[in-house]
Amino acid sequence: MAIETQKFFNEAIQVNKETRDKEEEISEANKRLAEPFGNADLAAPGPVEVKSDDDFYNVNFATETVDEEIKKKILELFGSLEWNPISKNKNNVDHWVYTKRLVFKMSGTEIDTARFLPAGSRIFFLPSAEIFKGCIVHNGESKDIFLFGDPFSPRNLLTLAHELGHHQYDLKKQAGKFDELTGLDPDIAEILRSEREASLFALRRLWVALKKRPELKKDAITFLRDFAYKSYCSGGLVLYWQRRPGFDSFATGNDEYWDNWWADQEEENWHEENLTMFKRFQNSEFYDDWKNSGKNKNLVEEDDLLDSFLEWIDENETNQDFWKKYGSIFNLEP
């Protein structure tokens, strides 16, 4: 099957329209997300653990020394970028630190980079950067993720989850799980789709935790959609128009666009995937025992059961026995 690129451009127009008057809201959300929940000295290599005072956030990793060869590669990678954060003042290559594995928890929901990246991958931080950005690049068979700004902030945790989503998107695309793009400018549409899917991955993985803090959930959606995704929508449309001198009717908008997939996350895309997984579990021999255990006995509404189900999976994410028993039913890898 094939999917028309026009759908992505129509959605980009819609996102631009909806965010046109939200600059103040976006700015305030980004400020809240940039506030660190803890701090640590990253100058010397070794183990690092940072928790928020209420234990909602927990970050664990071990820093390693950035040697001269790595510094050279970093300079080659970012030296030509307009927003290069290592070209001025204190934001230089000597302030980078990296780790081969990072585990963070948000209200018990855990993301372990070792589970979502190929062997040999690394996560680099530039804590002294005055700008928050992130990117993921190929390093042979592995991937390197670069995060600019305070690593102990909700914004950088969301950015990290988003960058992990890019690798997961690449894997699914290679496996043929996404339809071929057809129509005008498939290269631009592909960028929009990859950014869209990366942010959806971040929300899927963290949704149970985000729902426990409504303001954080709202800020996360604002950041991922109205700020980050919107920037790609704007840039993509500008490039689209630049390729069509004299053609400006597209700028007036188009009534044929996808339903706003951010409007109700619980009924769209990623929620549907989780619901499908839950339905498979309901039809298994293990469901009755699960339903009659603990708090599940008193749950009736499907949304409440689904939330409990997802929490149960998150709680057992590193339990190999759990995955051996249930993994094939969930159709997820341990």
Beta strands, then each sheet from edge to edge (+ up, - down):
strand 1: 2-4
strand 2: 46-51
strand 3: 57-63
strand 4: 97-99
strand 5: 102-106
strand 6: 109-112
strand 7: 122-126
strand 8: 133-139
strand 9: 142-148
strand 10: 180-182
sheet 1: 1+ 10+
sheet 2: 2+ 3- 5+ 6-
sheet 3: 4+ 7- 9- 8+
end
